[in-house]
Amino acid sequence: MTNRNNPLLASAGLLVLRVALGVILTAHGWQKFSQYTIAGTTSSFEQMGIPAASVVAPIVASIELAGGIAVILGVFSRIFAALIALDMLGALFTVHLSAGIFVDQGGYELVAILAAAAIAIALAGPGKFALDHLFFGRKRAGVKAAV
């Protein structure tokens, strides 16, 4: 049985992907606001060489927190997933790529898989189990069968 013949199976897969991505991003965004604070996040970004860290830090924290919640709920999923993908690709290319793959060495494995998940949601949409589907219907949010 393929996803083409069972759109509910595809939507269930997208739900799992959305929840996993959203929980991780929400936690990281919340951490930047509450544990590290925006000032601390800005300082950390400056030490990592992130350009315009004082502007970027609150934007990244907001994208991760609000975007993570939005992706879990499936509201404006494609927009938030695209923003999350840009966030993760920025982290990959400005900080993590030079450290190699392994996250325990500062590598890119986490940001790469988060970017891939966000890109998948941005391209495929959130599936039927999403507020986007409820508000906008199948045409904009649903999983369409391949032709």
Backbone as a printed PyTorch tensor [residue, N CA C, xyz], in Angstrom:
tensor([[[  0.8450,  -1.1620,   0.0000],
         [  0.0000,   0.0000,   0.0000],
         [  0.9010,   1.2390,   0.0000]],

        [[  0.6730,   2.1360,  -0.9310],
         [  1.4710,   3.3480,  -1.0190],
         [  0.7280,   4.5190,  -0.3890]],

        [[  1.4750,   5.5640,  -0.1150],
         [  0.8460,   6.7750,   0.4200],
         [ -0.1240,   7.3680,  -0.5860]],

        [[  0.1300,   7.1530,  -1.8500],
         [ -0.7580,   7.6600,  -2.8960],
         [ -2.1500,   7.0680,  -2.7470]],

        [[ -2.2110,   5.8290,  -2.3600],
         [ -3.4950,   5.1580,  -2.1830],
         [ -4.0710,   5.3540,  -0.7830]],

        [[ -3.2930,   5.8790,   0.1260],
         [ -3.7480,   6.0680,   1.4900],
         [ -3.2850,   7.4280,   2.0230]],

        [[ -4.0050,   8.4980,   1.6670],
         [ -3.5760,   9.8210,   2.1220],
         [ -3.6000,   9.9840,   3.6460]],

        [[ -4.4050,   9.1820,   4.3500],
         [ -4.3970,   9.2710,   5.8170],
         [ -3.0740,   8.7890,   6.3900]],

        [[ -2.4810,   7.7870,   5.7480],
         [ -1.1720,   7.3030,   6.1750],
         [ -0.1140,   8.3880,   5.9660]],

        [[ -0.1720,   9.0610,   4.8320],
         [  0.7560,  10.1630,   4.5690],
         [  0.5500,  11.2780,   5.5870]],

        [[ -0.6970,  11.6050,   5.8830],
         [ -0.9840,  12.6510,   6.8640],
         [ -0.5020,  12.2570,   8.2540]],

        [[ -0.6200,  10.9890,   8.6020],
         [ -0.1200,  10.5190,   9.8990],
         [  1.4010,  10.6640,   9.9560]],

        [[  2.0790,  10.3450,   8.8660],
         [  3.5250,  10.5170,   8.8150],
         [  3.9320,  11.9720,   8.9630]],

        [[  3.2080,  12.8560,   8.3020],
         [  3.4880,  14.2840,   8.4230],
         [  3.2060,  14.7940,   9.8370]],

        [[  2.1780,  14.2500,  10.4810],
         [  1.8890,  14.6220,  11.8640],
         [  3.0470,  14.2370,  12.7770]],

        [[  3.5550,  13.0350,  12.6260],
         [  4.7010,  12.5910,  13.4360],
         [  5.8920,  13.5140,  13.2090]],

        [[  6.1620,  13.8300,  11.9550],
         [  7.2770,  14.7120,  11.6140],
         [  7.0700,  16.1100,  12.1920]],

        [[  5.8580,  16.6440,  12.0660],
         [  5.5500,  17.9760,  12.5980],
         [  5.7190,  18.0390,  14.1010]],

        [[  5.2080,  17.0370,  14.8020],
         [  5.2880,  17.0470,  16.2660],
         [  6.7520,  16.9270,  16.7210]],

        [[  7.5040,  16.0360,  16.1130],
         [  8.9120,  15.8780,  16.5000],
         [  9.6850,  17.1670,  16.2500]],

        [[  9.5400,  17.7280,  15.0630],
         [ 10.2280,  18.9800,  14.7420],
         [  9.7660,  20.1010,  15.6610]],

        [[  8.4710,  20.2170,  15.8460],
         [  7.9190,  21.3000,  16.6460],
         [  8.3340,  21.2500,  18.1010]],

        [[  8.3490,  20.0690,  18.6910],
         [  8.7490,  19.9400,  20.1030],
         [ 10.2120,  20.3660,  20.2750]],

        [[ 11.0700,  19.9110,  19.3940],
         [ 12.4950,  20.2600,  19.5010],
         [ 12.6960,  21.7610,  19.3240]],

        [[ 12.0410,  22.3430,  18.3120],
         [ 12.2120,  23.7770,  18.0670],
         [ 11.5960,  24.6190,  19.1750]],

        [[ 10.4270,  24.2270,  19.6560],
         [  9.7930,  24.9590,  20.7590],
         [ 10.7000,  24.9610,  21.9860]],

        [[ 11.2800,  23.8220,  22.2990],
         [ 12.1870,  23.7270,  23.4510],
         [ 13.4030,  24.6370,  23.2780]],

        [[ 13.9800,  24.6490,  22.0850],
         [ 15.1520,  25.4900,  21.8500],
         [ 14.7940,  26.9790,  21.8800]],

        [[ 13.6530,  27.3350,  21.3260],
         [ 13.2110,  28.7260,  21.3750],
         [ 12.9400,  29.1700,  22.8010]],

        [[ 12.2220,  28.3300,  23.5520],
         [ 11.9310,  28.6430,  24.9550],
         [ 13.2270,  28.7940,  25.7580]],

        [[ 14.1760,  27.9270,  25.4820],
         [ 15.4650,  27.9700,  26.1660],
         [ 16.1820,  29.3030,  25.9010]],

        [[ 16.1020,  29.7760,  24.6660],
         [ 16.7560,  31.0400,  24.3250],
         [ 16.1110,  32.2160,  25.0550]],

        [[ 14.8070,  32.1650,  25.2720],
         [ 14.1290,  33.2350,  26.0000],
         [ 14.2930,  33.1090,  27.5060]],

        [[ 14.0950,  31.9090,  28.0480],
         [ 13.9790,  31.7640,  29.4950],
         [ 15.2740,  31.3860,  30.2010]],

        [[ 16.0230,  30.4720,  29.6530],
         [ 17.2350,  30.0090,  30.3290],
         [ 18.4450,  30.8670,  29.9540]],

        [[ 18.6720,  31.0300,  28.6610],
         [ 19.8340,  31.8010,  28.2180],
         [ 19.5560,  33.2980,  28.2360]],

        [[ 18.3060,  33.6840,  28.0820],
         [ 17.8220,  35.0470,  27.8650],
         [ 18.2890,  35.5430,  26.4950]],

        [[ 17.6150,  36.5450,  26.0010],
         [ 17.9860,  37.0830,  24.6890],
         [ 19.3730,  37.7240,  24.7590]],

        [[ 19.6770,  38.3750,  25.8680],
         [ 21.0160,  38.9610,  26.0260],
         [ 22.0910,  37.8760,  25.9920]],

        [[ 21.8460,  36.7810,  26.6840],
         [ 22.7980,  35.6790,  26.6780],
         [ 22.9060,  35.0140,  25.3170]],

        [[ 21.7760,  34.8680,  24.6480],
         [ 21.7800,  34.2900,  23.3040],
         [ 22.5350,  35.2070,  22.3500]],

        [[ 22.3170,  36.5020,  22.4760],
         [ 23.0360,  37.4620,  21.6390],
         [ 24.5370,  37.3420,  21.8590]],

        [[ 24.9420,  37.2820,  23.1150],
         [ 26.3620,  37.1430,  23.4420],
         [ 26.9480,  35.8500,  22.8610]],

        [[ 26.2000,  34.7730,  22.9850],
         [ 26.6390,  33.4920,  22.4380],
         [ 26.7640,  33.5670,  20.9130]],

        [[ 25.7830,  34.1890,  20.2730],
         [ 25.8230,  34.3460,  18.8130],
         [ 27.0280,  35.1940,  18.3990]],

        [[ 27.3200,  36.2430,  19.1610],
         [ 28.4900,  37.0790,  18.8590],
         [ 29.7730,  36.2600,  18.9360]],

        [[ 29.8810,  35.4100,  19.9770],
         [ 31.0700,  34.5740,  20.1340],
         [ 31.2000,  33.5590,  19.0010]],

        [[ 30.0580,  33.1440,  18.4380],
         [ 30.0810,  32.2010,  17.3160],
         [ 30.3370,  32.8940,  15.9870]],

        [[ 30.3400,  34.2230,  15.9910],
         [ 30.5850,  34.9590,  14.7630],
         [ 29.3470,  35.1930,  13.9050]],

        [[ 28.1730,  35.0940,  14.5120],
         [ 26.9280,  35.3390,  13.7840],
         [ 26.8380,  36.8410,  13.5060]],

        [[ 26.6950,  37.2280,  12.2450],
         [ 26.5660,  38.6570,  11.9430],
         [ 25.2770,  39.2360,  12.5410]],

        [[ 25.3380,  40.5050,  12.9670],
         [ 24.1890,  41.2270,  13.5220],
         [ 23.4940,  40.4260,  14.6210]],

        [[ 24.2810,  39.8900,  15.5290],
         [ 23.7680,  38.9930,  16.5700],
         [ 22.6460,  39.6190,  17.3970]],

        [[ 22.7080,  40.9130,  17.6510],
         [ 21.6660,  41.5510,  18.4680],
         [ 20.3270,  41.5990,  17.7410]],

        [[ 20.3460,  41.5480,  16.4380],
         [ 19.1090,  41.4950,  15.6470],
         [ 18.6890,  40.0470,  15.4260]],

        [[ 19.6610,  39.2070,  15.1340],
         [ 19.3940,  37.8150,  14.7870],
         [ 18.8880,  37.0070,  15.9810]],

        [[ 19.4480,  37.2200,  17.1650],
         [ 19.0960,  36.4030,  18.3330],
         [ 17.6030,  36.4230,  18.6580]],

        [[ 16.9620,  37.5950,  18.7890],
         [ 15.5280,  37.5560,  19.0820],
         [ 14.6970,  37.0080,  17.9220]],

        [[ 15.1480,  37.2150,  16.7010],
         [ 14.4230,  36.6690,  15.5470],
         [ 14.4890,  35.1460,  15.5620]],

        [[ 15.6770,  34.6060,  15.7690],
         [ 15.8490,  33.1510,  15.8140],
         [ 15.0510,  32.5520,  16.9640]],

        [[ 15.1400,  33.1600,  18.1420],
         [ 14.3920,  32.6480,  19.2990],
         [ 12.8910,  32.6540,  19.0170]],

        [[ 12.4080,  33.7030,  18.3910],
         [ 10.9760,  33.8080,  18.0700],
         [ 10.5500,  32.7950,  17.0230]],

        [[ 11.3650,  32.6360,  15.9910],
         [ 11.0580,  31.6420,  14.9510],
         [ 11.0060,  30.2540,  15.5630]],

        [[ 11.9570,  29.9460,  16.4230],
         [ 12.0010,  28.6100,  17.0190],
         [ 10.8190,  28.3790,  17.9580]],

        [[ 10.5000,  29.3540,  18.8000],
         [  9.3970,  29.1810,  19.7450],
         [  8.0460,  29.2150,  19.0350]],

        [[  7.7490,  30.2920,  18.3540],
         [  6.4480,  30.4200,  17.6750],
         [  6.3270,  29.4360,  16.5180]],

        [[  7.4090,  29.2780,  15.7750],
         [  7.3860,  28.3460,  14.6490],
         [  7.2190,  26.9070,  15.0920]],

        [[  7.8670,  26.5430,  16.1900],
         [  7.7140,  25.1890,  16.7190],
         [  6.2770,  24.9040,  17.1150]],

        [[  5.6620,  25.8510,  17.8060],
         [  4.2570,  25.6870,  18.2160],
         [  3.3540,  25.6270,  16.9860]],

        [[  3.5940,  26.5200,  16.0360],
         [  2.7680,  26.5560,  14.8250],
         [  2.8740,  25.2570,  14.0300]],

        [[  4.0690,  24.7100,  13.9370],
         [  4.2580,  23.4610,  13.1990],
         [  3.5550,  22.3050,  13.9070]],

        [[  3.6340,  22.2550,  15.2330],
         [  2.9210,  21.2080,  15.9710],
         [  1.4280,  21.2840,  15.6780]],

        [[  0.8790,  22.4850,  15.7600],
         [ -0.5590,  22.6690,  15.5360],
         [ -0.9390,  22.5450,  14.0640]],

        [[  0.0170,  22.7530,  13.2090],
         [ -0.2680,  22.7190,  11.7880],
         [ -0.9580,  23.9900,  11.3140]],

        [[ -0.5180,  25.1360,  11.8270],
         [ -1.1040,  26.4110,  11.4190],
         [ -0.0300,  27.2380,  10.6930]],

        [[ -0.3540,  27.6850,   9.4950],
         [  0.6100,  28.3610,   8.6250],
         [  1.9040,  27.5550,   8.5390]],

        [[  1.7280,  26.2600,   8.4150],
         [  2.8230,  25.3020,   8.5090],
         [  3.9180,  25.5240,   7.4870]],

        [[  3.5240,  25.7450,   6.2500],
         [  4.5400,  25.8860,   5.2020],
         [  5.3940,  27.1250,   5.4210]],

        [[  4.7760,  28.2030,   5.8400],
         [  5.5200,  29.4440,   6.0930],
         [  6.4920,  29.2510,   7.2510]],

        [[  5.9840,  28.7360,   8.3740],
         [  6.8550,  28.5470,   9.5320],
         [  7.9190,  27.4860,   9.2630]],

        [[  7.5770,  26.4420,   8.5440],
         [  8.5720,  25.4220,   8.2160],
         [  9.6790,  26.0060,   7.3520]],

        [[  9.3230,  26.8580,   6.4090],
         [ 10.3380,  27.5080,   5.5740],
         [ 11.2450,  28.4050,   6.4170]],

        [[ 10.6610,  29.1520,   7.3610],
         [ 11.4660,  29.9970,   8.2480],
         [ 12.3930,  29.1560,   9.1250]],

        [[ 11.8720,  28.0440,   9.6310],
         [ 12.6940,  27.1410,  10.4400],
         [ 13.8330,  26.5690,   9.5980]],

        [[ 13.5390,  26.1900,   8.3660],
         [ 14.5790,  25.6630,   7.4750],
         [ 15.6800,  26.7020,   7.2670]],

        [[ 15.3020,  27.9570,   7.0300],
         [ 16.3000,  29.0180,   6.8650],
         [ 17.1190,  29.2100,   8.1420]],

        [[ 16.4530,  29.1580,   9.2870],
         [ 17.1190,  29.2520,  10.5840],
         [ 18.1660,  28.1400,  10.7210]],

        [[ 17.7690,  26.9170,  10.4510],
         [ 18.6710,  25.7770,  10.6090],
         [ 19.7940,  25.7880,   9.5760]],

        [[ 19.4830,  26.1800,   8.3520],
         [ 20.5340,  26.2670,   7.3250],
         [ 21.5290,  27.3660,   7.6730]],

        [[ 21.0250,  28.4640,   8.2440],
         [ 21.9290,  29.5140,   8.7110],
         [ 22.8670,  28.9950,   9.7810]],

        [[ 22.3180,  28.2560,  10.7460],
         [ 23.1480,  27.6660,  11.8020],
         [ 24.1500,  26.6730,  11.2220]],

        [[ 23.6960,  25.8950,  10.2590],
         [ 24.5750,  24.9000,   9.6450],
         [ 25.7720,  25.5750,   8.9820]],

        [[ 25.5080,  26.5730,   8.1380],
         [ 26.5860,  27.1750,   7.3520],
         [ 27.4330,  28.1790,   8.1240]],

        [[ 26.8770,  28.8400,   9.1330],
         [ 27.6730,  29.8300,   9.8600],
         [ 28.4140,  29.2570,  11.0610]],

        [[ 27.9160,  28.1500,  11.6270],
         [ 28.5030,  27.6510,  12.8740],
         [ 28.9560,  26.1990,  12.7930]],

        [[ 28.0830,  25.3090,  12.3560],
         [ 28.2920,  23.8760,  12.5810],
         [ 29.0340,  23.1210,  11.4860]],

        [[ 28.9930,  23.5710,  10.2560],
         [ 29.5620,  22.8040,   9.1450],
         [ 31.0460,  22.5210,   9.3320]],

        [[ 31.7870,  23.5040,   9.7790],
         [ 33.2360,  23.3430,   9.9230],
         [ 33.6140,  22.3580,  11.0270]],

        [[ 32.6840,  22.0390,  11.9240],
         [ 32.9690,  21.1180,  13.0370],
         [ 32.7160,  19.6580,  12.6710]],

        [[ 32.2770,  19.3880,  11.4610],
         [ 32.0010,  18.0090,  11.0730],
         [ 30.5740,  17.6170,  11.4180]],

        [[ 30.2840,  16.3470,  11.3210],
         [ 28.8980,  15.8890,  11.4490],
         [ 28.4220,  15.7370,  12.8910]],

        [[ 29.2570,  15.3050,  13.7960],
         [ 28.7900,  14.8730,  15.1090],
         [ 28.4940,  16.0360,  16.0480]],

        [[ 27.2890,  16.0290,  16.6050],
         [ 26.8180,  17.1290,  17.4460],
         [ 27.6480,  17.2690,  18.7220]],

        [[ 28.1830,  16.1920,  19.2480],
         [ 28.9740,  16.2890,  20.4770],
         [ 30.3010,  17.0200,  20.2460]],

        [[ 30.6320,  17.2330,  18.9800],
         [ 31.8320,  17.9980,  18.6320],
         [ 31.4530,  19.3420,  18.0000]],

        [[ 30.1880,  19.7460,  18.1960],
         [ 29.7130,  21.0010,  17.6340],
         [ 29.2590,  20.8820,  16.1910]],

        [[ 29.1020,  19.6410,  15.7370],
         [ 28.7860,  19.3750,  14.3340],
         [ 27.3430,  19.6440,  13.9490]],

        [[ 27.0520,  19.3270,  12.7090],
         [ 25.7990,  19.7410,  12.0800],
         [ 24.6910,  18.7100,  12.0510]],

        [[ 24.8550,  17.5410,  12.6510],
         [ 23.8370,  16.4980,  12.4890],
         [ 22.4520,  16.9340,  12.9500]],

        [[ 22.3220,  17.6390,  14.0640],
         [ 21.0180,  18.0580,  14.5500],
         [ 20.4100,  19.1220,  13.6430]],

        [[ 21.1740,  20.1640,  13.3340],
         [ 20.5990,  21.2260,  12.5030],
         [ 20.2990,  20.7240,  11.0930]],

        [[ 21.0660,  19.7690,  10.6020],
         [ 20.8020,  19.2270,   9.2620],
         [ 19.4880,  18.4520,   9.2280]],

        [[ 19.2400,  17.6060,  10.2120],
         [ 17.9970,  16.8320,  10.1990],
         [ 16.7950,  17.7310,  10.4890]],

        [[ 16.9690,  18.7490,  11.3290],
         [ 15.8810,  19.6950,  11.5650],
         [ 15.5720,  20.4960,  10.3060]],

        [[ 16.6100,  20.8990,   9.5820],
         [ 16.3960,  21.5990,   8.3110],
         [ 15.6820,  20.6980,   7.3140]],

        [[ 16.1060,  19.4440,   7.2290],
         [ 15.4740,  18.5000,   6.2950],
         [ 14.0020,  18.2860,   6.6390]],

        [[ 13.7000,  18.1290,   7.9160],
         [ 12.3060,  17.9490,   8.3390],
         [ 11.4850,  19.1860,   8.0070]],

        [[ 12.0370,  20.3600,   8.2520],
         [ 11.3190,  21.6030,   7.9570],
         [ 11.0960,  21.7600,   6.4500]],

        [[ 12.0900,  21.4300,   5.6600],
         [ 11.9450,  21.5060,   4.2040],
         [ 10.8720,  20.5330,   3.7320]],

        [[ 10.8560,  19.3380,   4.2900],
         [  9.8290,  18.3510,   3.9150],
         [  8.4240,  18.8800,   4.1980]],

        [[  8.2350,  19.5030,   5.3470],
         [  6.9130,  20.0530,   5.6890],
         [  6.5840,  21.2420,   4.7980]],

        [[  7.5730,  22.0920,   4.5340],
         [  7.3340,  23.2410,   3.6580],
         [  6.9140,  22.7740,   2.2640]],

        [[  7.4930,  21.6970,   1.7810],
         [  7.1700,  21.1940,   0.4460],
         [  5.8760,  20.3870,   0.4070]],

        [[  5.6830,  19.5100,   1.3940],
         [  4.5390,  18.5880,   1.3780],
         [  3.2980,  19.1690,   2.0270]],

        [[  3.4670,  20.1720,   2.8780],
         [  2.3440,  20.6800,   3.6490],
         [  2.1800,  19.8640,   4.9140]],

        [[  1.2250,  20.2390,   5.7570],
         [  1.0950,  19.6220,   7.0690],
         [  0.2530,  18.3550,   7.1080]],

        [[ -0.4390,  18.0340,   6.0340],
         [ -1.3350,  16.8760,   6.0440],
         [ -2.7050,  17.2370,   6.5870]],

        [[ -3.5610,  16.2370,   6.6660],
         [ -4.9490,  16.4550,   7.0800],
         [ -5.1170,  16.7210,   8.5650]],

        [[ -4.1800,  16.2570,   9.3730],
         [ -4.2940,  16.4110,  10.8220],
         [ -3.6290,  17.7170,  11.2600]],

        [[ -4.1240,  18.8200,  10.7210],
         [ -3.5290,  20.1260,  10.9650],
         [ -4.6110,  21.1930,  10.9250]],

        [[ -4.3910,  22.2510,  11.6680],
         [ -5.3370,  23.3590,  11.6290],
         [ -5.3850,  23.9970,  10.2410]],

        [[ -4.2720,  23.9830,   9.5160],
         [ -4.2750,  24.4880,   8.1440],
         [ -5.3370,  23.7830,   7.3090]],

        [[ -5.4280,  22.4800,   7.4650],
         [ -6.4170,  21.7070,   6.7020],
         [ -7.8330,  22.1130,   7.1000]],

        [[ -8.0390,  22.3120,   8.3740],
         [ -9.3560,  22.7210,   8.8600],
         [ -9.7290,  24.1050,   8.3340]],

        [[ -8.7800,  25.0480,   8.3850],
         [ -9.0540,  26.4240,   7.9910],
         [ -9.0400,  26.6450,   6.4810]],

        [[ -8.1100,  26.0080,   5.8010],
         [ -7.9010,  26.3090,   4.3930],
         [ -8.3110,  25.1820,   3.4490]],

        [[ -8.5870,  24.0130,   3.9970],
         [ -9.0300,  22.8980,   3.1750],
         [ -7.9030,  22.1910,   2.4700]],

        [[ -8.2740,  21.1660,   1.7770],
         [ -7.3170,  20.2740,   1.1170],
         [ -6.4780,  20.9890,   0.0690]],

        [[ -7.0570,  21.9390,  -0.6290],
         [ -6.3640,  22.5770,  -1.7340],
         [ -5.0320,  23.1950,  -1.3000]],

        [[ -5.0010,  23.8800,  -0.1490],
         [ -3.7790,  24.5390,   0.2900],
         [ -2.9420,  23.6960,   1.2540]],

        [[ -3.5780,  22.8740,   2.0710],
         [ -2.8410,  22.2560,   3.1710],
         [ -2.7190,  20.7420,   3.0600]],

        [[ -3.5580,  20.1150,   2.3080],
         [ -3.6070,  18.6650,   2.3190],
         [ -2.5030,  18.0090,   1.5150]],

        [[ -2.3670,  16.7320,   1.7100],
         [ -1.4370,  15.9430,   0.9390],
         [ -2.1360,  15.5260,  -0.3340]],

        [[ -1.5520,  15.8600,  -1.4620],
         [ -2.1640,  15.5230,  -2.7430],
         [ -1.5250,  14.2660,  -3.2950]],

        [[ -2.3320,  13.4420,  -3.8880],
         [ -1.8150,  12.2290,  -4.4980],
         [ -0.9770,  12.5810,  -5.7250]],

        [[  0.0930,  11.8480,  -5.9160],
         [  0.9310,  12.0570,  -7.0900],
         [  0.1870,  11.6530,  -8.3370]],

        [[  0.4190,  12.3930,  -9.3900],
         [ -0.2590,  12.0950, -10.6550],
         [  0.6170,  11.2200, -11.4980]]])
